Structure formats: structure tokens, C-alpha cells
Amino acid sequence: MPLFVDQVTITAKAGNGGNGAVSFHREKFVQNGGPDGGDGGRGGDVVLLAESNMHTLLDFRYRGKYEAEAGQAGSSRLCNGKSGAPLIIKVPVGTVVRDAATGRLCADMFEHGQRKVLMHGGRGGWGNSHFANAVRQAPNFAKPGQKCEPREFVLELKSIADVGLVGYPNVGKSTILSVATSARPKIANYHFTTLTPNLGIVRQDETDFIMADIPGLVEGAHAGVGLGHAFLRHVERTRLLVHVLDISGSEGRDPLQDFDRINDELARYGSLADRPQIVAANKMDLLPDAEANLARLRALLGDTDIDVYPVSAVTRKGFKELLRGVAAKLAELPPSEAFPEEEEALLAEEQAPFTVSRRDSGNFVVEGSSMERLMDSVNFGDVDSLNWFHRTLRRTGVIDALREAGAQEGDTVEIIDMEFDFVE
């Protein structure tokens, strides 16, 4: 049996944009041909694709880094570079993707065939043909492609099921699933036999629904005790919970206390205590105390809307009534919905394309990703390129920001790894 993995961390990087080209038209009998440098191609996107035939995130344990293809550089004769191919990452249906640094929910791959662009590829740089004008007819510079930084993402698999079977270990959840569906989970008479969520399809009164056997919970599961968080996440999508109790008390526990403790764990994990539920009072045929415990349970839940169905998974008694009750309850409930994705907040460098600070030495420092791209665009051996560089500093507000920071004529300004004299 393949290892079940439902949470992994991966690193993804969109493709860098290709650099624009510096080129001039060269042809026989044509003197001083104009600039004809093409633009760089766009970098490839990182795209998620939901696949229903995948049931685990195991593949990501062996490959944790994903990088899309970079765009090609532009070339002469106004030829643009080829855009990078998108990188398709297949994930199981039900996978939730979060930004590892911020916890932001980036994508919920809720349906088979669903696509989501996780990261956009970098823009291609302009070739020198874009910078030609009536005054600057032979620009000897071009723009570089946009660089993309790698980012870490956490992938969590949350099972897609209409009904979740919850309860203490060894209360008969796996047996109920095997009787109600064609699923064949591992069944044995010891705790934590089930170590992975098992899913099966139930057909009842012309109604189909998916039932999941969630591994047994114990006291403290919300804090990670036992299987804890590893499988509470699989209850989050279910529309209805079937709370399975050992009504006979064969494990030496009081089934009413079991009921309260499991509901307390669901409440502590999140809003799961508010999820509609019904009770399957299992093992009715095991011990004489079962009838008395059933009467106590019905008295406890008499003022609630929680229905109680006595069943015996071994003899299959009571199953028709239980499944009909589940189907009727599901008909009243709204369909499952994807978790709402969160808008990405602007990165610091997008809110402020550059920052101005001052060193102890008195030098002014201009930093930011926009400055890195600008410096890559400049040909410092070309007068036209230097003039364009200075105009760009003025147009983007760098000169004004330096003046506000106290810079005066002749002061030293550091941009990336170069120093300049401040000139108004």
C-alpha cells in the first residue's frame, strides 16, 4: 500500500522574462540602420491542475522544487523571444495551497480539472527599438526581463466527502464504511487500525453521496495528540458528521462521555462543532448495557436536532434506517463550497518601488527591486543611455526622494553596487 501523505512543503518559481535585445539593422546598401532589437519572451507560469485520480501528496516528498521555463531573449530584426512554457503541477482534488511565509490561502483545488495560476511568469524586457525617438535615434540599451523569486507553499490535502465518520478508535467506523459502501478498509480489533482516511460511495434511495472514514480521534486531538491535526483537516469539508459511538461500552468507557469529548475536540479545532451531525449507536448486540446506554443517550439529546440510530455493524441491523436518515439530512444541507481564496497583499517593494536611507558615512542609499531592474537596463558607456537613466530617476521620484532625505549637490548616492554624485 503506498504511503499516505497529506501535507508537504514545496518551493516554486515562475520563469524569468527574457531580456530585450540591443541590435541595429544591418543590410547591404543600407547605412546607419535603425534599432531593431526585439523584446524578450514572457516567463512561464506555474499552474496547478486538480486530478481526481490522485489520492495522496506522496510524489511531492521526492520532488520539492519546481521551476517554470524562462522566456528567451529577443534578437535582431525585431524578433521577439519565445515565451516560456507553463509548468503544470498536478495535485489531488481537495488540495489547499497556502503561502508558507504568510499563511495566505492561495488556491483550493476543489474540482477535477480545475486550473489555478499559482505564480505568473516574468514580463519580457523591451528591445532597444522601443527607446528610439527623434532625438535618440540609436539607443544602445534595452530592458532586462523581469526576474521571479522562488516562494515556498504548503500543500494540504483535505478529503472531499459529503459525510464524515468520526469517533474514538475501535468504535466500528471502518466496519460501517465497509457495510455501507464497496470500500474495503483495513479492519482489526485494535486501536488506530485506520491510519489514512478511507472513502466510499453510498447509493441510497437513488441518492449517491461520498462517505469518509476519518481515523480515530482521542482527547487532545486538537492539539496534535494521537493522530490529531493530521486527520482533523479531513473533516473540514464534510457537510454532515456521523458520530459513531460504542454504545455497549465494550472498551470500558462511558459512550456519553465519549460523545462529549469528541465534540469538544471538534469545537477546539475550529467550527466543526457547528457541523450538522447524527449519531450511529454501534455495537447494540455486544453487551446488555447497550439498551440502557441508548436510553441515556436519547434522553441527553432529546432537546437537540441530533437523531440517534441504533445499529450493529457486525449483523448489519439498522443500516437501512441510518443511511436513509443520512440521505434525508444531506438533502436539506447546502452543497460543499471551496474555501475562499485570499487576495495577495502588495509586497513591500510593490508598495514602495524603492527606499532611500543614509549610512553613517553620510552616503545616501537607494534600494529596491525597481532599482535593480533599472541598473540592469543601463549601458553606462553610452551617453544616451546615461541621459535616459537620469531622466528615469527623476520621473520615478528618486531625485525628489533624495532631496527630501536631505541630499544636496555633490553628495554621494549609492544605487546597487555603483556610486554617483547627486546632481539636481
N, C-alpha and C positions, 0 to 999 in steps of 0.2 A: 504494500500500500504506500503511495507516495506521501512524503511528509507534508502536513498541512501547515501553511504559513499564511497568516492573515494580517501581518504588519511588517513593513520594510521601509527603509530609507534609501532613496536613490539621489544621484546627482545628475542634473540635466542641463544641457547648454544648447541654445539655439545657434544656428550658423552665423558667422560673421558676414557682414556685407562685403562685397568685392570693392577694391579700390578703383577710383576713376583713373583714366589714362591721360598722360601728357604726350600729345602727338601732334605733328603738323603735316599737312597734306604735301606729299612728295610725288611729283609726276613729271615726265619729260615735257619740256617746253612750258612748264608752269613754275614761275619763280615766286618765292615767298608765299607758298600756300598757307592758307589759314589753319587755325587749330581744328583738329578732327579727332580728339581723344574721346572715346566712348565712356559711358557710365559703367560702374561696377554692378554686378548682379546682386539681387537680394539674397540674404542668407536663408537657409531652410528653417521652417517652423518645427517645433516639437509638438506632435499631435497625439492625443490619447484616443484609443479606439476600444469600445466595450465589446467583449466577446463572451457569449453565453456558454461556450464550450470550455472555458477556463474556470477552474474552481478553487484556485489557490494562487498565492503570490510567490510560490517557490522559485520560479525562474529568476526572480529579481535577487535572490540570495547569491546567485552565481554571476550575475552581471549587474553592477550597481551604478555604472556610469554610461550616460547616453549623450551623444553629441550629433547634432544635425550637420548636414553638409554646408560648407561655406559657399558664398557666391563667388563667381570668378571675376577677375579684374577686367576692366574694359580694355579695348585695344584701339588701334588706329582705324581710320576710315569710318569713324562714328559707330564702330561695332560695340554694342553693349555686352557685358559679361553675362554668362549664363547664370540664372538663379539656382541656388542650392536646392536639392530635393528635400521635401519634408521628411522628418523621421517619425514613423508611425510606431507608437508603443502600445501594444495590446495588453489590456487589463481585464480581469473578470468583471462581469456585471455586478454592480453593488460596491465597486471600489470608490472610496472617498480619498481625494488628494488634498493635502494641506501643505502650505509653505512651512518648512521646518523652522525658519527663523522667527516668523510672526504668528504661526498657528492659523493663518487665514485659510478659509476653505476655498480652494481654487476650482475644484470640479467634483461633481458627484455623478459618476458614470452609472446611471440608473437603468438604462435600457440597452438592449442588444443593438449594435450598430451605431450607437451614439458616438459622435466625434467632438472633441474639445481641443482647441489650440491652447496648449499649456504655456508655450513661450513663442513669441514671434521672432522671426529671423531679423538680423540687422539690415538696415537700408543700405543700398549700394551707394558709393561715392560718385559725385559728378566728375565727368571728364573735363579737361580744360576748355572744351568748346563752349561750355556754359558761361565762362568768365570773360569771353571776348566782348568788347564793346567798341564804340567809335574811337575811344581814346586808347584803350588797351587792346590792341589788335592781335597780340601774340602772347597770351598768358602762358607762363611757363610753370604752372602749378595746377593741381587738381585736388579734389577732396578724397580722403580715405573713406573706406566703408565703415559703417557703424559696428563697433565691437560689442559682443554679447558676453556677459559674465555668467559663469555656472551658478546654479542655485540648487539647494537641497529641498527635496519634497518627501513628505511622509505619506505612504500609501496604506490605507486601512481597508480591509475587506469586511463589509457589513452585509450579511446574508439577506437576500431578497426573499421574504416569506410572508404570507398572509397571517399565519398562525405560528406562535412560538410555544413550545412545551417547556415550562420552567418548573423547578422544584429541586429538592435535595437530591444528592446522589442516591442511586439504587431504589428510587420510588416507582420505577417502571416506565419512564418516558420512552426509552428506546423500544420497549415491547409494544407500547401503544402505537408508536410510529410504524413499526413493522406490521401491526394488525390493520391499521387504518390505510396504509399505502403499500406500494410494492417495494419500498425501500428495505434493504437488508443490513441494518446497523449491527455492529458487534454487540452481543448481549451476553452478560455473565453476572453472577451473583456476588459482585464486589464493587466497592466504590470507585468512581471515575473510570468505569469501563469505557464510557464515551469520552474521547479526548478531542473530537472535532465535531462541529455542527453537521448533522445529517438532515438532508431534505428529501421530501417525498411529495407526490401529488395525490390528493384525495379527491375522489369523484363521489359526490353525494347528491341525490335528487337533481340530476342534470346540472349540478354546480361543481366546478373544479376550483380547488384552492391549494396553495403550497403550504405544507406544514414542516416546521423545522424542530428538530430535537436539539435543544441547547444544552451543552454539558452542565452537569450538576453544580448548583450554587451552594455555598456554605456561608455561615456567618462571617462577616468581614470581607465578603467578595468585592464590595465597592472600593475597598482599599487595596485590592490585589491579593487577598488571602485565597488559598485554593487556586482555582483557575481564574478567579477574579475578573479583572478588566479584559483578560484575553478573550473572553466569550460573552461578557455582558454587552459588548458592542453589537453582537449579532441579534440582540433583542430589540434594538432601537428602531428597526424598520417595520416590525410586525404590527399588524392592525389589531390583533387580538391575542391575548395570552391565555393559554390553557394551563392552569396551575395544578400540577399533578401532586397529590398527597398520598402517602402511605396511610390510609385511614385505619388500617389494622394496628398500627404502631409496632410493627414487627421489628423495627430497629431499636426499640426501647425509647423512642421519642414520642412526645405528645403531638399528634398531627395539627392541632390548633396552634400550638407554639411554632411549629414548622411554617404554617401559613403566615403568621405574623412576622417571623424572622425573614422569610424570603421577600415579603412585601416591603419590609424595612430596607433590605439591601437594594431593591429596585428603586425605592424612593431616594436613597442616598446617592445612587449613581447618577440620577437625573430626573426626568419627568416620567419615568417608566411606571411609577405607582399610579399615575392617572390613566394608564393604558387600560382599555376595557378587558375584562378577564372573566373566565368561568372556571369552575373547579371540577376536576376529574378525581373523584374519590376512589382511588385504585386499591386493589387487594382486598376487596369486600369479602372474598371467600377464604381468606387466610386464617384469621383468628376470630374468636367470638366477640372480642371487643369492638369489632368493626361497626356493628349496628349502633352501639352506644355512642361511639365517636362520631358517626354520621349524624345522629340526632343532635349532638352538641354543636357540630359544625353548622347545621341548618339553623339552629337557634341563634348562633353567633351572627350569621349572615342574613337573618330574617328581614332586617330593615334595609338591606342593600339591594342593588340590582344584579348581584353576582349569583348566577344559577349554579346549582350543585348537581352533578351527575354521578351516581354510584356505578362503578364499572369493575370488571375483572379482566385484566389483560390476558390472563392465562386461559380462562374459559370463554373469553370474548363476550361476556354478558354486558349489556348496557351500551355497547358501542354504537348501535344504530341511533339511539336517542342522543348520545353525546355528539355524534357527527352532524345530526340534524340540527341540534342546538347551535353548533359552531357555524353551520351554513346560514342559519336564520340570523345569527348575530352579525356575521360578515355582511349580509345583505343590507343591514341598517347602517353600516360604517362607511365612511368615505374611502376612496381608493388611496393607496400609498402615494406619497409625493416625494420628490427628490429634496434633499436638504438644500436650503437657499445658499447660493454662492455669494461670497462677499467681494465687494468691489475692492480693487487693489488701490491702496493709498499711494499717493505720489511719493516716489523715493526722494531722499533729501536733495540729490543733485538735480532732480527734475523740478523741485520747488525752488531751488536756488542753483542755477546752472554753474555758478562759481562762487567762491568765498574769497574775501580779502582779509588778510591778517598781517601782523607786523612782528618781526623777530626782535630778539633782544639787541641784535646788532644794528637795528634801525631799518633793515631792508623790508620792503613790502612783498608779500607772497600772495599770488593769485592761484587758486587751486580749483579743481573740479573736472568732471568728465568732459564738459564742453571745451575746456581749455586744452585737454589732451587731444581732442579731435582737431581743434584749430591749429595746434602746433604741428600736427602731422600733415596739415594741408599746405603749409608754407614752404616755399623754396627760398631760403634765406640768402641765396646767391643771386637772386633776381630782384631788381628794383621794383618792378610792377607788383610782384608777389609781396614784397615788404610793405608797399603802399596799401595794398588790399588788406594786409594783416592789421595795420594801424587803423584803417577805416572800420574794420570789423570790431576791433576793441572799443572804438568809440560808439559804434552802432549798437553793440550788445550791452553797453552801460559799464564796461570795465573801467574806462577812464574816469567816469563820474564817480564810481565806487571808490577808486583810489583817491580821488580828490577829497571825498567825504571822510576817508580814513586818515587824511592829513598829509597825503603825498604832495610834494612840491617839486618844482622844476629841478631836474638833476638827481632826484632821489633814485635809488636802485630798486628795481622791481624784478622779482623772480617769478617766472612762469615755467612750470615743469622743471627742466634742467638747464634753463637759459636765463641770463640776466640782461636787463635793458635799463636805459636811463628814462625816467619819467619825463615825457615831453607833452605839454599841453597842445 
